Amino acid sequence: MAEAEAKVQNEGESKNDLVRYHAEGGVAVLTLNAPPANTYSHEMMLQLDRAILNARMDEGVHVIVVTGQGEKFFCAGADIQMLNSVTPEFKYYFCLHANETLSRLEQTPKLVVAAINGHCVGGGLEVALAADLRVARKGAGKMGLPEVSLGVLPGTGGTQRLLRVVGKSRAIELMATGELFDFERGRELGLVNQLYEADSAASFMEQVMAYARQFTTPDKAARAVGRIKRSVQSGAEIPFESALALERELQQQLFQSEDAREGLEAYAQKRKPNFKGK
C-alpha cells in the first residue's frame, strides 16, 4: 500500500473499529479496541488479519506495533461469553483462524513490537508472544496464561511459543498453575524486553514509538532488520542445515538491495549511511 493510501485509511478509520490502524514515520500501530478488556472475537481477528496484511503490503511501513486501547488492558484474550455461546465446531474454526492470524504476524518480514500497556493475560499474552519484541509499562498490570482455570489450554499458540521463550519445564509450570505475575517477573523470565516508567498511556506510547523508530530508515536498514527477524523466526523451527540455507538466501536478497550498497559505500567512505528500506 502506498503512503498516500495509508493516510486515507488512517483518516477514514472508525471509532467503532475493533482494530484501529495508524501508519506514520515507518511504524504501523495496530490497536486492539474492545474496551474495557480488549477481548477478541472472530470479528476482531478478521480485522487484525486485515491490518497485518495492510502493514505487510505498505512499503512505507518498517515496524509494526500492536497495543491495546486504554490504560488497563493490552488484551484479556478471547471473549469468554462468546465462546460459551457458540458450538464446538465454531470454537475450533475460531481458534484455527486466530492461530493463522498470529502466524501471519510472526512470519511477516517486518519487526513486530507488542506494546503492553496493561493486563496481558490468556489469549492476550498469546498475541504478545507472536510479536518479536515485547515492551511493557511498569506496574500497569499482570501477565500469564491461566486457561487451565477454565478447563482448557492456551490454544492460540501459547503452549508452543511460551516454551520457546522460557523453556519446557518452566512453561509447563506456568501454564499448569495458571500463575499471573507482574511485568518485572515477566522480564526476569525473558517475556518482556523493555520496561518503561510512564505516568500515562500516552507517555508510554511516546516511549514505545521512540523505541520502534530506531529500527526504521534512514538510520537503520529496515529491510535487513526484517530479514534478521525472518531468519530467526523461521530458522528456529527447521533443521539446522535448512536454517543455514535460509540464512544464505535471505543474505543474498540483501546483497541485491540498495541499502546494502549504501551501507558498504558509507563504511568505505567513513560517513553515516542513509538507508531507504529498499
C-alpha positions, 0 to 999 in steps of 0.5 A: 500500500502506498503512503498516500493510501495509508493516510486515507485509511488512517483518516477514514478509520472508525471509532467503532473499529475493533482494530484501529490502524495508524501508519506514520514515520515507518511504524504501523500501530495496530490497536486492539479496541474492545474496551474495557478488556480488549477481548477478541472475537472472530470479528476482531481477528478478521480485522487484525488479519486485515491490518497485518496484511495492510502493514505487510503490503505498505512499503512505507511501513518498517515496524509494526506495533500492536497495543491495546486501547486504554490504560488497563488492558493490552488484551484479556484474550478471547471473549469468554461469553462468546465462546460459551455461546457458540458450538464446538465446531465454531470454537475450533474454526475460531481458534484455527483462524486466530492461530493463522492470524498470529502466524501471519504476524510472526512470519511477516518480514517486518519487526513486530513490537507488542506494546503492553500497556496493561493486563496481558493475560490468556489469549492476550499474552498469546498475541504478545508472544507472536510479536518479536519484541515485547515492551511493557509499562511498569506496574500497569498490570499482570501477565500469564496464561491461566486457561487451565482455570477454565478447563482448557489450554492456551490454544492460540499458540501459547503452549508452543511459543511460551516454551520457546521463550522460557523453556519446557519445564518452566512453561509447563509450570506456568501454564499448569498453575495458571500463575499471573505475575507482574511485568518485572517477573515477566522480564526476569523470565525473558517475556518482556524486553523493555520496561518503561516508567510512564505516568500515562498511556500516552507517555508510554506510547511516546516511549514505545514509538521512540523505541520502534523508530530506531529500527526504521530508515534512514538510520537503520536498514529496515529491510535487513532488520526484517530479514534478521527477524525472518531468519530467526523466526523461521530458522528456529523451527527447521533443521539446522542445515535448512536454517543455514540455507535460509540464512544464505538466501535471505543474505543474498536478497540483501546483497541485491538491495540498495541499502546494502550498497549504501551501507558498504559505500558509507563504511568505505567512505567513513560517513553515516549511511542513509538507508531507504528500506529498499 
